Amino acid sequence: MKISKPLWMKTAIKAGLLGLAMVASNSPTSAQEFKSPEILMLGDSQLSFGAGEVVLDFFDNLKMRCEGTVDQTMLLDELQKMRTTLIGARSSSLQSWTTTSGWAYDRLCKKDPTWGVNASIWGYGRQKGVPYVQIGEHKGYDFCETGKTPIQAMFDAGYNPNLLIFNILGNNAKRWAKDPQSAEIDVAKFIEQTPPHIPCIYMSTLPIHTPRRNAQRFKAQEAIKAAFSKAGDRCAFVEILDKKTISLIQGQNKYFKRKKNGSVKDPFHPQKAAARKVYTLKQEEICQAIGKAFMPKVVASSTLDYKIQLIPNSGNSISITPDTQIRGFIQ
């Protein structure tokens, strides 16, 4: 399916892109010591231990990848100029970026006791010979500040991407699969903390080796997709997990790190060959999502009005109140 736009929409997109560029250039922290990447992907350890190089290559060549899918030359030209940074943080989840304490927050902000680093950097900002950093300590990645969530600290530090992508699933899978309402809570927090002018995409991660875990992740993917839909499709959504990708990767030892006897050593992190196969299968859908992300939002949210209010004496708890019923509390 091509994404073709009428003249008024093309004009709006052009104005939007120019506006984003002006916001980025006027950011007080971006003047000389820091320049934000135009495309920023926040992911988990799948980027660190298998997929990072392949994903970076995809986003570094968007004009070639998306030509024929995104029928908008100006947008393709702008996308090709954008610098991409991928941050893959160990065992991180959407909660890790949107909370100020607790186990999920610690995955980003508590120093790894063994290695002293917890995230891989791919693309723009990666120092030669230094592929790993400790979030909260290394310069440029100081996203841990008392009283702020990592995503709030990130924006305050001068990050102002033209496109923000979340590539996370596994570490929220059990929670979202068991309680889909928790996905709605996580999405509401993300929306509340992310500047509304920044286009975004939510992508699930690659299938893994284990059938039971893939089934759980697929159920979680359905929950987070529904949550974004109820929130007015704030982010375009890409379902990386489907029947084709699961059947391609699941149980296939050749796509995972193996022991000397051929058995799988690490079932959670598909390697580059697997990532190439999946991203080739999903190329059109990813490009469609990119086009959708940059389309002007005429109506911000028509299906669900999230009202986020601080609860007195409840720490970081907030209530999520749809039009007709209370969705619960964020602890």
Backbone hydrogen bonds, N-H to C=O, Kabsch-Sander energy under -0.5 kcal/mol:
donor,donor_aa,acceptor,acceptor_aa,energy
3,I,69,T,-2.5
4,S,2,K,-0.8
10,K,6,P,-2.2
11,T,7,L,-2.4
12,A,8,W,-1.9
13,I,9,M,-2.5
14,K,10,K,-2.5
15,A,11,T,-2.4
16,G,12,A,-2.4
17,L,13,I,-2.8
18,L,14,K,-2.4
19,G,15,A,-2.4
20,L,16,G,-2.5
21,A,17,L,-2.3
22,M,18,L,-2.1
23,V,19,G,-2.4
24,A,20,L,-2.4
25,S,21,A,-2.4
26,N,22,M,-1.7
27,S,24,A,-1.1
30,S,27,S,-1.3
38,E,83,R,-0.8
39,I,83,R,-2.7
40,L,163,L,-2.5
41,M,85,T,-2.7
42,L,165,I,-2.9
43,G,41,M,-0.6
43,G,87,I,-3.5
44,D,167,N,-1.0
47,L,44,D,-1.6
48,S,44,D,-0.7
49,F,45,S,-2.6
50,G,47,L,-0.5
51,A,46,Q,-2.8
52,G,47,L,-1.2
55,V,51,A,-2.5
56,L,52,G,-2.5
57,D,53,E,-2.0
58,F,54,V,-1.9
59,F,55,V,-2.1
60,D,56,L,-2.0
61,N,57,D,-0.6
61,N,58,F,-1.0
62,L,59,F,-0.6
65,R,61,N,-2.4
66,C,62,L,-3.0
67,E,63,K,-1.1
69,T,66,C,-2.3
70,V,66,C,-2.7
71,D,3,I,-1.0
71,D,69,T,-0.9
72,Q,70,V,-2.0
76,L,72,Q,-2.2
77,D,73,T,-2.7
78,E,74,M,-2.1
79,L,75,L,-2.7
80,Q,76,L,-2.0
81,K,77,D,-0.9
81,K,78,E,-0.6
82,M,78,E,-0.7
82,M,79,L,-0.9
85,T,39,I,-2.5
86,L,122,W,-2.6
87,I,41,M,-2.7
88,G,86,L,-0.5
88,G,120,S,-2.3
89,A,43,G,-2.3
89,A,87,I,-0.7
90,R,118,N,-2.7
92,S,89,A,-1.5
97,W,93,S,-0.8
97,W,94,L,-0.7
98,T,94,L,-0.7
98,T,95,Q,-0.8
99,T,95,Q,-0.8
106,D,102,G,-2.2
107,R,103,W,-1.0
107,R,104,A,-0.7
108,L,104,A,-0.5
108,L,105,Y,-1.5
109,C,105,Y,-2.4
110,K,106,D,-2.3
111,K,109,C,-0.6
116,G,112,D,-1.3
118,N,133,V,-2.1
119,A,133,V,-2.1
120,S,88,G,-2.5
121,I,131,P,-2.6
122,W,86,L,-2.3
124,Y,84,T,-2.5
126,R,123,G,-2.0
127,Q,125,G,-0.5
127,Q,130,V,-0.6
130,V,127,Q,-2.5
133,V,119,A,-2.7
135,I,133,V,-0.7
136,G,141,Y,-3.4
137,E,134,Q,-2.2
138,H,134,Q,-2.1
141,Y,138,H,-2.3
143,F,141,Y,-1.8
145,E,143,F,-0.6
148,K,145,E,-2.5
151,I,97,W,-2.2
153,A,149,T,-2.6
154,M,150,P,-2.3
155,F,151,I,-2.0
156,D,152,Q,-2.4
157,A,153,A,-1.7
158,G,155,F,-1.4
159,Y,154,M,-1.8
162,N,38,E,-1.7
163,L,38,E,-1.9
164,L,199,P,-2.5
165,I,40,L,-3.0
166,F,201,I,-2.5
167,N,42,L,-2.8
167,N,165,I,-0.5
168,I,203,M,-0.8
172,N,169,L,-2.1
173,A,169,L,-0.7
173,A,170,G,-0.8
176,W,172,N,-2.8
177,A,173,A,-2.6
178,K,174,K,-1.9
179,D,175,R,-2.2
182,S,179,D,-1.9
183,A,179,D,-0.6
183,A,180,P,-0.8
184,E,180,P,-1.2
185,I,181,Q,-1.7
186,D,182,S,-2.2
187,V,183,A,-2.4
188,A,184,E,-2.2
189,K,185,I,-2.0
190,F,186,D,-2.1
191,I,187,V,-2.6
192,E,188,A,-2.2
193,Q,189,K,-1.5
194,T,190,F,-1.0
194,T,191,I,-0.6
198,I,195,P,-1.7
201,I,164,L,-2.2
202,Y,236,A,-2.9
203,M,166,F,-3.4
203,M,201,I,-0.6
204,S,238,V,-1.8
209,H,267,P,-2.4
214,N,210,T,-2.2
215,A,211,P,-2.3
216,Q,212,R,-1.8
217,R,213,R,-2.5
218,F,214,N,-2.5
219,K,215,A,-1.9
220,A,216,Q,-2.1
221,Q,217,R,-2.6
222,E,218,F,-1.8
223,A,219,K,-1.5
224,I,220,A,-2.4
225,K,221,Q,-2.2
226,A,222,E,-2.1
227,A,223,A,-1.8
228,F,224,I,-2.0
229,S,225,K,-2.0
230,K,226,A,-2.5
231,A,227,A,-1.3
232,G,229,S,-1.5
233,D,228,F,-2.5
234,R,228,F,-0.6
236,A,200,C,-2.2
238,V,202,Y,-2.5
240,I,238,V,-1.2
242,D,240,I,-0.6
246,I,242,D,-2.7
247,S,243,K,-2.1
248,L,244,K,-1.6
249,I,245,T,-1.8
250,Q,246,I,-2.5
251,G,209,H,-0.8
252,Q,249,I,-2.1
253,N,251,G,-1.1
255,Y,252,Q,-1.9
256,F,253,N,-2.0
259,K,263,S,-3.0
262,G,259,K,-1.9
265,K,257,K,-3.2
266,D,257,K,-1.3
269,H,266,D,-0.5
271,Q,255,Y,-3.0
274,A,271,Q,-0.8
275,A,271,Q,-2.1
276,R,272,K,-2.7
277,K,273,A,-1.8
278,V,274,A,-2.5
279,Y,275,A,-2.8
280,T,276,R,-1.7
281,L,277,K,-1.9
282,K,278,V,-2.3
283,Q,280,T,-0.7
286,I,282,K,-2.6
287,C,283,Q,-2.4
288,Q,284,E,-2.5
289,A,285,E,-2.1
290,I,286,I,-2.1
291,G,287,C,-2.4
292,K,288,Q,-2.5
293,A,289,A,-2.5
294,F,290,I,-1.3
295,M,292,K,-1.0
298,V,296,P,-0.9
306,Y,304,L,-0.8
307,K,305,D,-0.5
307,K,321,T,-0.7
308,I,306,Y,-0.6
309,Q,307,K,-0.6
309,Q,319,S,-1.2
311,I,317,S,-1.4
314,S,311,I,-1.3
317,S,314,S,-2.4
318,I,330,I,-0.6
319,S,309,Q,-1.9
320,I,328,G,-1.6
321,T,307,K,-1.3
321,T,319,S,-0.6
327,R,320,I,-2.7
328,G,320,I,-0.6
330,I,318,I,-2.2
331,Q,329,F,-0.6
